[in-house]
Amino acid sequence: MTQQALALDLENTLYLDLKDGRVVIEMREDLAPKHVTRIKQLVREGFYDGLTFHRVIDGFMAQTGDPLGNGTGGSGVNLPAEFSREKYVRGTVGMARAQDINSADSQFYIMFDRSEYLDGKYTVWGQVVQGMEFVDNIKKGEGPNGAVLGEPDTIVRMQVAADAQN
């Protein structure tokens, strides 16, 4: 465990376990308090465990959080936009949404690289602080709009660090 990971606030840190290893995400309650609260609630309910990375675009991002696995589902609770001046860079975690800016629900994505287009238009709620190499290994999409064909990679388990069993 790195010094940075040890210094994190465990209540605002997520462990995202993937097939290749653990990704540590620092949740940014200062930028998106409503989103962080909702993400923690869903994580604690086990909502994300086993969900697929249904949209993965090499050089852009890996998206998950849809219980239907096709990009159209969610938890059923829309969140108000919490836009900030935070830049979308490698490792940024943001919320997916439809055209309505207040339509974010449970789907989120992790950035592979910088994307200026998203700045100020989508809610940033976290940053990968450890394990980005495991995000890089997520199976890339080859279908329309980055859809993952065949067997997509999944979230093995997500935990709030304060609750983590291991």
TORSETI-54242 format. One record per residue: residue number from 1; chain; x, y, z of N, C-alpha, C in turn; residue in three letters. Coordinates in steps of 0.001 Angstrom, whole numbers, padded with zeros to 6 digits, m for minus. Layout:
N
   num   cadena       n_X       n_Y       n_Z      ca_X      ca_Y      ca_Z       c_X       c_Y       c_Z   residuo
   NUM        A         X         Y         Z         X         Y         Z         X         Y         Z       Ala
...
//
This chain:
166
   num   cadena       n_X       n_Y       n_Z      ca_X      ca_Y      ca_Z       c_X       c_Y       c_Z   residuo
     1        A    000858   m001178    000000    000000    000000    000000    000900    001235    000000       Met
     2        A    000616    002201   m000854    001450    003396   m000934    001141    004343    000217       Thr
     3        A    002073    005270    000470    001850    006278    001511    000602    007091    001200       Gln
     4        A    000390    007425   m000094   m000788    008195   m000487   m002060    007428   m000138       Gln
     5        A   m002104    006143   m000436   m003290    005341   m000137   m003514    005246    001370       Ala
     6        A   m002428    005128    002140   m002562    005036    003589   m003097    006329    004196       Leu
     7        A   m002819    007452    003552   m003222    008748    004072   m004662    009112    003711       Ala
     8        A   m005319    008297    002902   m006672    008606    002465   m007685    008467    003594       Leu
     9        A   m008753    009222    003477   m009903    009124    004363   m010653    007840    003979       Asp
    10        A   m010651    006840    004836   m011229    005533    004487   m012720    005602    004194       Leu
    11        A   m013434    006549    004789   m014872    006701    004517   m015111    007250    003114       Glu
    12        A   m014120    007909    002552   m014244    008482    001216   m013262    007863    000229       Asn
    13        A   m012984    006574    000454   m012129    005800   m000430   m012878    004533   m000838       Thr
    14        A   m012807    004208   m002124   m013433    002987   m002632   m012367    001997   m003052       Leu
    15        A   m012650    000727   m002800   m011854   m000360   m003351   m012681   m000973   m004472       Tyr
    16        A   m012154   m000913   m005681   m012791   m001489   m006851   m011940   m002683   m007268       Leu
    17        A   m012428   m003881   m006972   m011671   m005088   m007284   m012021   m005576   m008679       Asp
    18        A   m010978   m005707   m009512   m011108   m006200   m010881   m010394   m007536   m010986       Leu
    19        A   m010528   m008196   m012113   m009928   m009526   m012288   m008419   m009518   m012056       Lys
    20        A   m007761   m008405   m012376   m006308   m008343   m012272   m005797   m007714   m010988       Asp
    21        A   m006682   m007080   m010194   m006214   m006460   m008962   m007134   m005355   m008470       Gly
    22        A   m006698   m004695   m007417   m007505   m003676   m006740   m007174   m002266   m007227       Arg
    23        A   m008240   m001532   m007515   m008146   m000121   m007880   m008632    000677   m006672       Val
    24        A   m007843    001664   m006247   m008214    002514   m005114   m008658    003867   m005671       Val
    25        A   m009881    004263   m005300   m010462    005515   m005787   m010696    006442   m004609       Ile
    26        A   m010129    007641   m004707   m010400    008681   m003725   m011672    009401   m004176       Glu
    27        A   m012710    009354   m003342   m013959    010037   m003677   m013838    011511   m003318       Met
    28        A   m014326    012362   m004192   m014188    013803   m004052   m015491    014423   m003550       Arg
    29        A   m015722    014255   m002263   m016911    014813   m001629   m016939    016339   m001745       Glu
    30        A   m015762    016953   m001827   m015673    018405   m001975   m016220    018878   m003316       Asp
    31        A   m016172    018028   m004341   m016662    018387   m005675   m018102    017962   m005913       Leu
    32        A   m018495    016814   m005381   m019797    016229   m005700   m020370    015487   m004497       Ala
    33        A   m020781    016209   m003456   m021242    015531   m002232   m022456    014620   m002428       Pro
    34        A   m023399    015014   m003261   m024588    014171   m003491   m024221    012894   m004239       Lys
    35        A   m023330    013011   m005201   m022895    011834   m005951   m022111    010876   m005055       His
    36        A   m021200    011403   m004257   m020407    010554   m003366   m021318    009829   m002376       Val
    37        A   m022272    010535   m001812   m023215    009906   m000875   m023966    008765   m001546       Thr
    38        A   m024453    008999   m002772   m025225    007977   m003488   m024333    006798   m003889       Arg
    39        A   m023142    007069   m004362   m022226    005980   m004743   m021947    005097   m003530       Ile
    40        A   m021648    005720   m002386   m021371    004927   m001169   m022584    004089   m000789       Lys
    41        A   m023781    004642   m000902   m024993    003887   m000588   m025118    002674   m001500       Gln
    42        A   m024935    002870   m002799   m025032    001764   m003751   m023944    000720   m003500       Leu
    43        A   m022729    001172   m003222   m021629    000240   m002938   m021969   m000600   m001708       Val
    44        A   m022463    000046   m000674   m022782   m000676    000568   m023937   m001653    000392       Arg
    45        A   m024796   m001418   m000599   m025886   m002361   m000908   m025402   m003506   m001804       Glu
    46        A   m024157   m003445   m002289   m023640   m004468   m003199   m024103   m004285   m004631       Gly
    47        A   m024664   m003123   m004942   m025237   m002852   m006260   m024248   m003110   m007395       Phe
    48        A   m023005   m002686   m007235   m022029   m002754   m008324   m021359   m004119   m008484       Tyr
    49        A   m021413   m004955   m007472   m020721   m006244   m007525   m021245   m007085   m008696       Asp
    50        A   m020335   m007487   m009581   m020691   m008331   m010710   m021136   m007591   m011960       Gly
    51        A   m021269   m006261   m011902   m021696   m005519   m013093   m020567   m005452   m014118       Leu
    52        A   m020954   m005363   m015381   m019988   m005381   m016473   m019486   m003975   m016826       Thr
    53        A   m018329   m003972   m017463   m017829   m002767   m018127   m018363   m002887   m019551       Phe
    54        A   m019534   m002280   m019773   m020262   m002472   m021030   m019786   m001576   m022165       His
    55        A   m019109   m000481   m021842   m018629    000460   m022864   m017191    000841   m022515       Arg
    56        A   m016259    000414   m023337   m014841    000656   m023072   m014182    001105   m024369       Val
    57        A   m013736    002367   m024387   m013136    002944   m025581   m011662    003216   m025296       Ile
    58        A   m010800    002486   m025994   m009357    002610   m025803   m008939    004067   m025982       Asp
    59        A   m008138    004581   m025050   m007678    005958   m025117   m008690    006968   m024600       Gly
    60        A   m009877    006504   m024191   m010911    007407   m023704   m011343    007011   m022291       Phe
    61        A   m012203    005964   m022165   m012698    005601   m020843   m013300    004209   m020821       Met
    62        A   m013511    003706   m019553   m014195    002433   m019305   m015432    002744   m018477       Ala
    63        A   m016608    002343   m018973   m017883    002669   m018319   m018553    001417   m017767       Gln
    64        A   m019160    001574   m016576   m019838    000487   m015879   m021001    001060   m015075       Thr
    65        A   m021633    000225   m014275   m022683    000693   m013371   m024099    000495   m013870       Gly
    66        A   m024255   m000235   m014969   m025577   m000502   m015524   m025972   m001946   m015219       Asp
    67        A   m027017   m002144   m014398   m027424   m003521   m014083   m027942   m004287   m015303       Pro
    68        A   m028333   m003589   m016371   m028784   m004257   m017595   m027615   m004613   m018503       Leu
    69        A   m026476   m003957   m018298   m025283   m004265   m019065   m025258   m003729   m020478       Gly
    70        A   m026177   m002820   m020819   m026214   m002302   m022188   m026193   m000773   m022274       Asn
    71        A   m026056   m000108   m021132   m025986    001349   m021135   m027303    002056   m020927       Gly
    72        A   m028389    001291   m020753   m029709    001921   m020609   m030279    001826   m019204       Thr
    73        A   m029611    001108   m018316   m030155    000875   m016973   m029506    001714   m015900       Gly
    74        A   m030092    001618   m014712   m029555    002337   m013568   m030202    001864   m012285       Gly
    75        A   m030013    002619   m011234   m030568    002258   m009926   m031978    002811   m009734       Ser
    76        A   m032376    003749   m010605   m033705    004332   m010515   m033752    005669   m009792       Gly
    77        A   m032596    006222   m009429   m032549    007513   m008738   m031645    008462   m009525       Val
    78        A   m032233    009505   m010104   m031434    010504   m010817   m030833    011495   m009841       Asn
    79        A   m029635    011949   m010152   m028902    012884   m009303   m028774    014234   m009996       Leu
    80        A   m028860    015318   m009226   m028652    016638   m009830   m027179    016816   m010208       Pro
    81        A   m026953    017503   m011322   m025583    017754   m011776   m024794    018485   m010698       Ala
    82        A   m023539    018088   m010536   m022613    018765   m009629   m021329    019037   m010417       Glu
    83        A   m021444    019907   m011409   m020305    020212   m012265   m019291    021043   m011503       Phe
    84        A   m018032    020896   m011887   m016946    021626   m011237   m015919    022029   m012295       Ser
    85        A   m014878    022673   m011845   m013791    023068   m012745   m012719    021977   m012833       Arg
    86        A   m012955    020854   m012149   m011992    019747   m012166   m011847    019225   m013593       Glu
    87        A   m010621    018989   m014010   m010332    018517   m015369   m010460    017001   m015459       Lys
    88        A   m010910    016540   m016618   m010962    015109   m016891   m009590    014669   m017405       Tyr
    89        A   m008841    014016   m016526   m007495    013532   m016833   m007454    012023   m016607       Val
    90        A   m006340    011427   m016887   m006180    009985   m016652   m006524    009652   m015206       Arg
    91        A   m007413    008671   m015017   m007800    008236   m013684   m008987    008966   m013082       Gly
    92        A   m009469    010022   m013721   m010663    010718   m013216   m011860    009780   m013294       Thr
    93        A   m012722    009830   m012263   m013945    009040   m012240   m015117    010024   m012330       Val
    94        A   m015958    009813   m013332   m017095    010709   m013547   m018377    009945   m013772       Gly
    95        A   m019478    010682   m013702   m020808    010082   m013875   m021282    010193   m015313       Met
    96        A   m021790    009088   m015825   m022435    009085   m017130   m023842    009668   m016951       Ala
    97        A   m024362    010232   m018017   m025714    010775   m017990   m026262    010814   m019401       Arg
    98        A   m027583    011041   m019498   m028221    011248   m020794   m028123    012738   m021130       Ala
    99        A   m028889    013207   m022108   m028826    014625   m022484   m029230    015548   m021344       Gln
   100        A   m030210    015134   m020549   m030632    015925   m019391   m029463    015966   m018403       Asp
   101        A   m029008    017169   m018047   m027835    017264   m017172   m028088    016696   m015782       Ile
   102        A   m029350    016527   m015405   m029693    015976   m014097   m030147    014514   m014192       Asn
   103        A   m029580    013766   m015122   m030003    012380   m015344   m028977    011337   m014910       Ser
   104        A   m027880    011755   m014270   m026904    010769   m013781   m027582    009865   m012760       Ala
   105        A   m027217    008595   m012752   m027849    007624   m011858   m026759    006776   m011213       Asp
   106        A   m026467    005620   m011770   m025468    004722   m011181   m024284    004452   m012108       Ser
   107        A   m024400    004818   m013376   m023317    004540   m014317   m022188    005554   m014165       Gln
   108        A   m020975    005031   m014154   m019803    005889   m014062   m018713    005371   m014986       Phe
   109        A   m017703    006194   m015173   m016591    005808   m016041   m015279    006273   m015429       Tyr
   110        A   m014222    005577   m015832   m012858    005908   m015421   m012097    006278   m016689       Ile
   111        A   m011444    007425   m016657   m010745    007937   m017833   m009401    007244   m018044       Met
   112        A   m009143    006860   m019294   m007829    006344   m019675   m006868    007492   m019977       Phe
   113        A   m007424    008637   m020379   m006593    009746   m020840   m007352    011058   m020644       Asp
   114        A   m006728    012149   m020944   m007312    013484   m020849   m008454    013640   m021857       Arg
   115        A   m009555    014284   m021448   m010663    014571   m022363   m011243    015937   m022030       Ser
   116        A   m010769    016939   m022722   m011215    018314   m022494   m012705    018480   m022765       Glu
   117        A   m013241    017675   m023677   m014649    017764   m024044   m015584    017594   m022841       Tyr
   118        A   m015195    016773   m021882   m016050    016480   m020731   m015980    017533   m019628       Leu
   119        A   m014922    018347   m019643   m014717    019339   m018577   m015948    020235   m018406       Asp
   120        A   m016445    020308   m017173   m017563    021182   m016849   m018915    020721   m017351       Gly
   121        A   m018976    019554   m018006   m020238    019065   m018576   m020728    017767   m017936       Lys
   122        A   m019845    017134   m017170   m020164    015879   m016495   m019581    015956   m015086       Tyr
   123        A   m020248    015322   m014124   m019841    015387   m012730   m018618    014516   m012460       Thr
   124        A   m017582    015122   m011919   m016392    014412   m011433   m016637    014081   m009965       Val
   125        A   m016493    012808   m009586   m016676    012450   m008170   m015526    011646   m007581       Trp
   126        A   m014513    011362   m008392   m013403    010585   m007846   m012165    010620   m008705       Gly
   127        A   m011090    010051   m008138   m009811    009952   m008836   m009126    008656   m008423       Gln
   128        A   m008679    007888   m009408   m007905    006680   m009118   m006556    007112   m008549       Val
   129        A   m006210    006588   m007378   m004934    006915   m006750   m003982    005713   m006713       Val
   130        A   m004510    004543   m007051   m003690    003330   m007085   m004388    002303   m007959       Gln
   131        A   m003618    001553   m008755   m004171    000447   m009530   m004650    000809   m010928       Gly
   132        A   m004220    001944   m011442   m004667    002329   m012792   m004228    001305   m013841       Met
   133        A   m003160    000590   m013556   m002713   m000446   m014499   m003765   m001545   m014654       Glu
   134        A   m004573   m001769   m013628   m005644   m002776   m013716   m006819   m002244   m014549       Phe
   135        A   m007063   m000947   m014472   m008089   m000320   m015322   m007653   m000435   m016783       Val
   136        A   m006361   m000208   m017036   m005839   m000311   m018400   m006078   m001697   m019007       Asp
   137        A   m006162   m002722   m018169   m006325   m004102   m018648   m007778   m004486   m018930       Asn
   138        A   m008742   m003617   m018636   m010155   m003935   m018896   m010345   m004160   m020388       Ile
   139        A   m011112   m005203   m020714   m011353   m005567   m022116   m011983   m004395   m022861       Lys
   140        A   m011351   m004053   m024001   m011811   m002913   m024799   m012999   m003308   m025676       Lys
   141        A   m013844   m002330   m025919   m015001   m002541   m026783   m014615   m002499   m028246       Gly
   142        A   m015292   m003324   m029030   m015063   m003359   m030472   m016346   m003113   m031239       Glu
   143        A   m017452   m002973   m030524   m018741   m002753   m031164   m019041   m001269   m031316       Gly
   144        A   m020270   m000968   m031749   m020671    000427   m031931   m020540    001220   m030630       Pro
   145        A   m019976    002425   m030722   m019844    003330   m029576   m019099    002695   m028398       Asn
   146        A   m018171    001801   m028705   m017348    001192   m027667   m017977    000021   m026941       Gly
   147        A   m019083   m000516   m027474   m019743   m001658   m026841   m018785   m002842   m026795       Ala
   148        A   m018763   m003508   m025643   m017891   m004669   m025483   m018632   m005897   m026005       Val
   149        A   m018029   m006570   m026962   m018625   m007761   m027550   m018132   m008999   m026815       Leu
   150        A   m018922   m010046   m026827   m018528   m011270   m026138   m018658   m011114   m024637       Gly
   151        A   m017680   m011628   m023909   m017704   m011591   m022446   m016982   m010354   m021924       Glu
   152        A   m017716   m009348   m021448   m017053   m008160   m020911   m016463   m008434   m019530       Pro
   153        A   m015486   m007622   m019152   m014944   m007698   m017799   m015973   m007157   m016816       Asp
   154        A   m015855   m007584   m015566   m016831   m007196   m014546   m016148   m006603   m013318       Thr
   155        A   m016969   m005963   m012506   m016528   m005537   m011178   m016637   m006773   m010294       Ile
   156        A   m015534   m007245   m009773   m015557   m008399   m008884   m016260   m007996   m007591       Val
   157        A   m015837   m006851   m007028   m016451   m006342   m005803   m016052   m004890   m005637       Arg
   158        A   m016973   m004111   m005060   m016664   m002736   m004698   m016974   m002578   m003217       Met
   159        A   m016082   m001893   m002497   m016272   m001673   m001067   m015841   m000255   m000694       Gln
   160        A   m016532    000324    000275   m016026    001528    000898   m014887    001051    001787       Val
   161        A   m013732    001692    001704   m012545    001225    002431   m012802    001076    003933       Ala
   162        A   m013616    001961    004499   m013920    001902    005943   m014623    000601    006319       Ala
   163        A   m015290   m000027    005349   m016044   m001268    005582   m015311   m002507    005098       Asp
   164        A   m014163   m002348    004472   m013509   m003435    003739   m013188   m004626    004625       Ala
   165        A   m013462   m005791    004062   m013155   m007056    004730   m011725   m007464    004461       Gln
   166        A   m011213   m007110    003297   m009820   m007385    002918   m009443   m006582    001704       Asn
//
